[in-house]
Amino acid sequence: RGGHMNNRSSVLIVDDEEIVRRAHLRSLEHTGCQARVARDGDEAIRLMEEDPCDVILLDIRMAGLDGMDVLKIIKKRWPDSEVVVITGYPTIESAKEAVRLGACDYIAKPAAPDDVIKAANDAMMHKRWALRSVTNISKS
């Protein structure tokens, strides 16, 4: 059930609700990845500066820095990191905007554990493929 993640994969959970952070942590604890949590966008960016994570599970409705702004900053400063947007207020507009800003997935809350695991795994695969294709291009 672990899928493609391993103990070298790191996931950052960004949500201002503790119950949600706990739920995501629980979902991910069997995957063997290293999961960290941030309560808001500012903390997320601070944690990324210390140690960039491979995958970010990002709530877009938070106090302080807007989730879309966090997404923009992360994709600009850490383009190799994959962001999965998880929102309690899904709209076609915000989904399109998230993808346009570089999110690799968009999930509506409440997110089932399997959805969270699948999204994180897919993001990890995506990241590996992206890195692999870049390496292959630079070799040829």
Order of alpha helices (4+ residues) and beta strands (2+ residues): beta-alpha-beta-alpha-beta-alpha-beta-alpha-beta-alpha
